[in-house]
């Protein structure tokens, strides 16, 4: 992974990382501040020899003293020294426990013995260090000169430096412990994030989707409260372009429209199914707003409610749901009579679902359905809101009769296996996946923000007081975009007329005869 991938991973799992770091530091702090304070005092002994030595023998004497100091380290940590220190201080401690509180070392290339004594108070540490130095000197004297003759050249230990009173404890060390805990917490947090990232199969960014699947990502729709009402029904957000709160979502659908137009300039798709792997992915919302975006560009479009199990188009488009698709397919009403012009745009027409049939799959896969779509495609760009792909076969059957399918997924919710199965369901019946639309994309999500980062606050200039550009400015920008999209749509429509020689469109008669 690249550096940005690691950053994105940590940002995605920041709560878990922060929680692990907090727990680690809090645990270290609790341990640190509940431990008793330990003070350490240091005294120093110097190995010398009795009598003097001529200058010529000075170096030999020094070497001898250093060699003896090495031996005295073991003597200084013996039980005998501990017993002498206990006797001097009048302690009740055992020799073994006292030895554990004292460390003796020899600084490199010196004749010195460094004695470090630890205790619960500064005074006790100082007294123990001094007493231990005296005890070492006495123990060495008893070993080297047992009869106390003090012959010349006999080594002995002189207390070179008495212990100073410690000013601060050596343990616990809060700063060091918390710093180590912080590093350990970060390491554990990173490991947690890496594990979650490895095991997490949810699709969160366009980069990941395009890397795992051969179908391109052609749009990302941000999370917005404007896209759903209190009942959870889809809403059209392109109605009020003067509202900056809806501008971000509207711009996402305009970009989706543009990407769809340029998908094939010479032969753009005219019949498009909008579906999803699972219910709740937002395919009805995407279908309604995509149709509105196309209509606002000046191109005639018809939105067909092909979800004969849970129809929503009539409500979102605010049209009469009394008659619709099923009535046309069974010949109860003519196609022209079933089409309703939306109040949202003069170029937007709606074909509701009509009466709910007991056999949705048979109706959607019928020749009547194929013929009706071909007839509509002569004058309109057809957007069909279809059922989800995984629970039922309706959408997969329907994709055989159209130019292709747009698959809507829930960013951060849909897993890779679901999307793969949805694509397989389309291709298995000879359908064509046109592209993937990532719905409910978070602006804070690294993948969404980097891929569609120009959305949002970047469009709003800030004055010296930090206020956003006025609503009128946002509306002007929207009108400019609409004019550009209208020109694109005209070009696409011209290309569609040049490439409209499909065989199934030739059968324009008999609509509604095949039930």
Secondary structure, 3 states (H helix, E strand, C coil): CCHHHHHHHHHHCHHHHHHHHHHHHHHHHHHHHHCCCEEEEEEEEEEEECCCCCHHHHHHHHHHHHHHHHHHHHHHCCHHHHHHHHHHHCCCCCHHHHHCCEEEECCCCCCEEEEEEEECCHHHHHHHHHHHHHHHHHHHHHHHCCCCCCCCCCEEEEEEECCCCCCCCCECCHHHHHHHHHHHHHHHHHHHHHHHHHHCCECCCHHHHHHHCCCCEEEEEECCHHHECCCCCECCCCCCCCCHHHHHHHHHHHHHHHHHHCCCCCCCCCEEEEEECCCCCCHHHHHHHHHHHHHHCCCCEEEEECCCCCCCHHHHHCCCCCCCHHHHHCCCCCHHHHCEECCCCCCEEEECCCCCCCCHHHHHCCHHHHHHHHHHHCCCEEEEECCCCCCCCHHHHHHCCCCEEEEEEECCCCEHHHHHHHHHHHHHCCCCEEEEEEEEECCCCHHHHHHCCCCHHHHCCECCCCCECCHHHHHHHHHHHHHHHHHHHHHHHHHHHHCCCCHHHCCCCCCCCCC
